[in-house]
Amino acid sequence: MKKFFTSLAVGAAAAAVAAGYPAGAEAQYYKGKTIEFIVGFNAGGTDNAARTIARRLQKYIPGAPKVVVKNMPGGASLKAQNFIFERAKPDGFTLGFNPFQVMAEITQRKGVRFSYPEFTFIAGVKASAFITFARTDIAPGGFKGPQDIKKINKPLTYTGRNPLHSIDVVSTLAFDMLGMKHGYVPGFRGSAAIVTSVEQNETNITGSGAIMWLKHATPRLLNKGLAVPMFQFGIIQPDGSLARDPAFKDVPNFIEYYKQVHGKEPSGQDWEAFQFAQNAMGIANFIVVGPPKMNPEATKILRAAYKKAMADPETIAEAKKAVLFAFKHVGYDRAQKVMNDLRNTPPPIAKYWKERTARQAGAGK
């Protein structure tokens, strides 16, 4: 494996003064040292997000250490996450920045040797909500909204990535609960390939992240009348309620959409499994962690610095330029509930998702 490092340093002495570093022992822990962030992909979405935040991180860490991002692709980030969990020293100099692959742990996916609740949590990074859309020609006269679901007269096929992908997990189950039974077609990689499939009518329903929606689906599908938005998954509030993401303020969230179709809120086994998955995955798109039982001093320093780096105006500006929206910081206190829920996943929920994702994985064979 080729190893390469990208230095993300800024002027050490000037930054230390500007940031107001303490002059005591805390400032000495990282002084003259290097912090590595391990990313489980090469250039792309996760890598870009990691570097966007890391570029400002140094000026908020006492001692002004060098901050470096190292790419370790393999197994859709599982290789990197296993490395942090099993081999990284717990001294606070090696951390991971990777997708929060909740379902991989719940379903005990082959190759997963880590446990999120056992990692040392530093920060969560939340991007915009997911959204779903469908081709307009799946119903006579055009599919326009929830009132047209009962008019659908074509087989539905979902443009899938893989059964454990966060977007696919919630989107496919949401479609099923609405009564939109469909075939799952896995293996699509990248926004362009997914949109092309829908554009060419190979598949006709799918879920999307904000970038794919705004940069690809909107100009190629929506603006040409080939597809319409259906519902978004919203933002989970601290009290557990669901609110619309302002990025899609005119698009109803799933509960609102479901009530328009069925006249009541969702319930039953599917809904319980859906809620568990959404509550767990919805806390963060990416997770910044250290190995188990990491040095408490380093943990404290990094949590504080990461929060400041994400709120830095330059981080916000760069994120908006690259991914259209600023990232939201998720702190330790809020994440702990999710970690406790994962640690105590109800056996029926784990069984449900193992069986469902296994069926979807078989669809590609």
N, C-alpha and C positions, 0 to 999 in steps of 0.2 A: 504494500500500500504506500502510495506516495504521501509523504508528509510535507505539509506546507503551513507556514504560519503567517498571519497578517498582523503586523503591529498596529495598534490603534492608539498610540501614545500621543499626548499633547505635552506642551512645555511643563515639566515637573515643578520647578521652583515657583514659577509665576502662578500656576494653577493652585498650588498649595496655599499660597497667600490669599488668592482670590476666593477660594472656597472656605477659608477660615479653618484649616485643620487644627485640631488640638495639638498642643506641643508635648503632651505626656506620652505614657506607654502605648496608648491606642494608636498614636501616629507612627509608632515604631514597628508594629506588627507586619505591615506590608511594605515598609520603606525599602527601596532597592530591590524588590521582588517582582515576579511576573505571575499574573493570574491567567490561566488558560480556560477558555470556554469551548467545550466540545460540542459540535453541531453534527447531527447524524445525516447531513446531506451536503452535496456540493452547492454551487451557486443556485439561488432560487429563493422562494418565499421565506423558509425558516432561516436560512443563512442571512438573508437581507435584514430580517427582523432582529436577529442577534447582533449584527454589526451596527445597525442603526442605534441601538441602545448602548452597546459597548463603547462606541466612539465617545460618549460623554461620561462613561462610568468612572474613568480614572480620576477626574477632577473632584469627585465626591468621596473618594476612598482616602482616608488619612494615610499619609506616607507616599502618595502618588505612585503606586506601582504601575508597571507596564501591563496593559490589558491586551490579550491576544486571542483571536478566534482560530480554532483548529477544526478542520473538517474531517469527519470520520464516517463516511457513508457506508450503508449496509443494513439490510433488513428493515427498510423504512424507518430508520433511526434506532432500531432495537440494539444494533451493535454498539452504538455510542452510549445508549442508556445502560446497557449491561456493563460497559466499561466503567462508567462512573460508579455504579453500584458495587461492582466486585473488585476493581483494581485501583481506583483513585485513592490517594492518601487523604485522610480526613483532616487535613491541615488548612483547608480553605483556599488552596492554590489551583485546584482543578474542579471545575463545575460543568454542568451540562445545560444547554439551552436547546430544547427539543419539543416536538408536539406532545401534548398531554394525551397519551394513548390509553385512556381509561378502559376501553373495551378489550384491549389486548390483555390487560391484567384480569378483568372480570371473567373473560372466557378462557383464561389460561392458554393463550395462544402459544404455539410451539416456538421456542426461541426466547421467550420472556423469562428472564432469570432475576428480574428486579421486582421490587414492591414499592409503589409510590408512597404509602404511609411510612416506609422505613427510610426513605431519602431524607436529607436535611433540606427543608423547603426554604428557598430564598425569596422567590417572587413568582407570581403568575402574570402572564401577559395576555390580555383579552383584546381580540379584534372585533369587528362588526359581526352582527348576527348572520345566520344562514337564511337563505330564502329559496323558495321553490318556484318552478314555472312549468308550463305545459304548452304544447303546440295547440294552436287555435282550431286545427282541423280534426281534433279527436271527437268532436260532437257536431251534429248537423246544425248549420246556421252559425257555427263558430262557438268555441268554448270561451266564455267571457267571465264566468265566476262560479261560485258555489252552487247557484241554482241550476247549472248545466251539468253537474256531475251525473245525474240520473239519465241524461241524454247521450252519454258517451256510447258510441257504437263501434269503436275500434279497439283491438287488443292494445294494452298499454305496456310499454317497455321502458324501463328505467335505465338511464345512462350511468353506470356505476364505476367507482374507482376500485374499492375492495370492501367486503362486508364489514370490516372493522373501522373504516374511515368515518370520522365523526359526522360528516354531512350525510353520508349514506345511512348511517345508523338511525338518525332521527327522521330523515326524509322518507325512507321506504316504509317505516312503521306508521308514520303519519298518513301516508297514502292508503295503507291498508285499513287504518281506523276510519278513514273517510269513506271506505267502500270502493276505493280505486285499486282493485286487485291488478297486479302487474307482474311482468317477467323482469327479473333482475339480470342485467348484462354487465358483468364486471370487466375490469381490465383497462379502462380508459385513463390515460395519464395526461394531465394538463388541461387547462381551460379551453384552449383552442380545439383540441380533439373532441371534447365533450360537446361544445357548441356546434362543431361541424356535424357530429352525429345527429343532433336534433335538427339542424338546418337541412340535412339531407333526408330527413324522415326515417332514419334507421332506428332511432329511439324517439320517444315523444314526451317523456316527463323526466325531471331530474331536480336535484338540489344544487345550490350554488353558494359560494362565498361572495363577499362584496366586490372583490376585484374582478372576478369572472363575470359577475352580473353587470357591472358598470362598464367594464372595458371590452367585453366580448359579447355577452348575450344581448345587451341593450341595442348596440348598433347593428348587429347581424340578425337578430331575431325580432325583438320588440318593435324597433322602429320600422321594420318591414311588415309588421302585422302577422308574423309567423308564430309568435308565442305571446303569452300573457303571464304576468306574475300571479301567483296563487296566495301564498301566505309566507310569513317570516316566523322564525322561532323566538324572536324577541330577546330581551335582556332580563335575566333573573335578578330581582331586587334583593337587598339584604334581608327583607322580611319573607322571602320566598315567593312573592307574587311575580307575575310576568308582565313586562311593559314592552311596548313597541320600541325597536331600535330607531332613533331619529334618522339614521341613514336610509330607512325605508318607511318614513312616517305615514305614508298613505297606503301601506300594505298591511292588512290585518295580521295579528299573530295567530298561531295555530288554534288556540282555544276559541278565539273570536270566529275564525273560519269554520271550525267544527260546529259551533252553535248555530251558524247560519245554515249548515247542511242538515243537522239532526235535531235542532231545536232544543238542545240540552248540552251540558258539558260532558266531556268524555269520561268513561269509567270502565272498570273491569281489568282483567289481567294484562291486556295490551297496554292500557293506560298506565298501570302501575309500573310496568317495565319501562315504558317510555319516560315517565317522570324520573325514575331512578337514573336512567342514562343521561337525560337532559340536565338534571341537576348536577350530576358529576362532571360531565363534559362542558357544561355551560359556564363553569367557573373560570376557565382559561383555555385559550387556544395553544399557548406555549407555557412550559413550566421551566423555571430556573432552579436547579437543585445541586446540592453537593452530596457526597457519599454519606452513608449512615454514620451517626454519631460524630458529626464534624465538630471541630474546635468551636466552642461557644463564643469566644471572642470574635473569631472570624465571621461566624454566622451573624452576630449582632451588627458588625461593621457592614457586611455585604447587604443585609436587608435594608438598612438605612440608606446606603449609597444607591442601591438599585431604585428605590422609590424616588429619590431625588433625580437620578439620571433620566427616568421616564418622564418626569415633570419638566425637564429642561426644555426651554423654548426651541432650542436647536433640534432636539430629539423629536419634538412634536411637529416642527416644520418639515423635517426630513421624512417622517412617517407619512404625513399628509401628501407629500410629493410622490412618495413611492407606492403607498397602499391606500391613498385617498383619505384615510381617517387616522386620527391619533390613537395610539395604543392606550388601553386602560390598565392601570396597575392593580394587581390583586395581592393583598398582604397576607401575612401568616395567619392572623386571627380568623379571617374569612375562609381561608383555605382549609383550616383545621377540621371544620365540620365535614367537608367533602372527604378528607383523608380518613376520618373516623368512619364515615359511611362506607368507604371502600374496604376498610379493615373488617367491617362487619356486614359485608354484602349478604343479604338474605339468600339462602340456598336456592329457593324457587326462582329468584331473579337471575342468579348466575346460570341456572339450568336453562331458563327461558332463552337467554342470549346465546348460550353455547349452541343450542339446537337451531335457533334462527340463523345465526351467522354461518353455521355449518351447511344449512340448506342453501343459503345464498352463494357460498363458496362453491358448492356443487353445481350451481347454475352455469358456471363458466367451463365445465368439463364436457 
